[in-house]
Amino acid sequence: MSEQRVHEEAATWFARMASDEADWPGFTAWLEADPRHGEAYDELALLDDDLSRHADLLEGSDRKSTRLNSSHTDISRMPSSA
């Protein structure tokens, strides 16, 4: 089996196991069938974790930016004192 196929299967199992369609006996059999399966799945899980952490950081940054922008006073709309 090609490395690409191993990674495609890992992605399929990753999505399946994260859904309500988790098939533990099938997943276990797939993992035990080839050591590359577990390695590919672990790589994908780590990548997903990294992406989640970065998304959390970006969301926090967006919230801060939104707060700053919403509290910004537009001086062009202020009444003149003259």
C-alpha positions in Angstrom: 0.0 0.0 0.0 1.3 3.4 -0.9 2.1 6.1 1.7 -0.6 8.3 0.1 -3.2 5.5 0.5 -2.1 5.0 4.2 -2.6 8.8 4.8 -6.0 8.8 3.0 -7.2 5.9 5.2 -5.9 7.7 8.3 -7.9 10.8 7.4 -11.0 8.7 6.8 -10.6 7.0 10.2 -9.8 10.3 11.9 -13.1 11.8 10.6 -15.1 8.6 11.4 -13.7 8.4 14.9 -14.5 12.1 15.6 -18.1 11.5 14.6 -21.0 9.5 15.9 -20.0 6.7 13.5 -17.0 5.6 15.7 -16.3 2.0 14.9 -13.8 0.9 17.6 -13.4 -2.7 16.5 -12.8 -1.7 12.8 -10.4 1.1 13.9 -8.5 -1.3 16.1 -8.3 -3.9 13.3 -7.1 -1.2 10.9 -4.4 0.0 13.4 -3.1 -3.5 13.9 -3.0 -4.3 10.2 0.1 -2.2 9.5 2.4 -0.1 11.8 2.2 2.7 9.3 -1.5 3.1 10.1 -0.9 4.2 13.7 2.0 6.5 12.6 -0.2 8.2 10.0 -3.1 8.5 12.4 -0.9 10.0 15.1 0.6 12.5 12.6 -2.9 13.6 11.7 -4.0 13.9 15.3 -1.0 16.0 16.1 -1.7 18.2 13.1 -5.3 18.6 14.2 -4.2 19.5 17.7 -1.8 22.1 16.4 -4.4 23.6 14.1 -6.9 23.8 17.0 -4.4 25.6 19.2 -3.7 28.1 16.4 -7.4 28.6 15.8 -7.9 29.3 19.5 -5.1 31.9 19.4 -6.5 33.5 16.3 -10.0 33.6 17.8 -8.6 35.3 20.8 -6.8 37.8 18.6 -10.0 38.5 16.6 -12.0 39.1 19.8 -9.4 41.5 21.1 -9.3 43.3 17.7 -13.1 43.5 17.6 -13.2 44.9 21.1 -10.6 47.6 20.2 -12.4 48.5 17.0 -15.8 48.7 18.7 -14.5 50.9 21.5 -12.8 53.2 18.9 -14.3 56.6 18.9 -14.7 58.1 15.4 -13.7 61.7 15.9 -15.1 62.7 12.5 -18.6 62.2 14.0 -18.0 64.2 17.1 -19.8 67.6 17.2 -17.5 70.5 16.8 -17.0 72.8 19.7 -17.0 75.9 17.6 
